Amino acid sequence: MDVLVVDDAAAIRSRLRTLFADVRGIESVLEASDVTEARQLLAEQTPDVVVLDLHLGSGNGMELLKDLKRERSEIRVIVLTNDATEHHRRSCTALGADYFFDKSTQFEAVLQVLEREVWRRHV
């Protein structure tokens, strides 16, 4: 399974990469720091899962989520944000997000989802 992490914070991308390193079945972890870089990687690669922050340097995660789900709905999207308001949760769900987590309290939940995704793909 291939994962793309889209977050403007290098520390978050690094922390996620470290978490994912121990998950059997994850073959690669790509990283993008903004929407432009994410779009470029998505044009070249086909990740199975995208872990997406909402607030990014160029553009925002909701725009990317909307386009991604419209163009490649098979890619699972996990929104991981510090701005986990109910409004954002509803908006992301309406745009097709498969999961929505608060960075400050649910960071480890991303790992659990990826472990389930790996298992689901190998059954």
Sequence and secondary structure as in RCSB ss.txt:
>XXXX:A:sequence
MDVLVVDDAAAIRSRLRTLFADVRGIESVLEASDVTEARQLLAEQTPDVVVLDLHLGSGNGMELLKDLKRERSEI
RVIVLTNDATEHHRRSCTALGADYFFDKSTQFEAVLQVLEREVWRRHV
>XXXX:A:secstr
 EEEEE S HHHHHHHHHHHTT TT  EEEEESSHHHHHHHHHH   SEEEE SB SSSBHHHHHHHHHHH TTS
EEEEEES   HHHHHHHHHHT SEEEEHHHHHHHHHHHHHHHHHHHH 
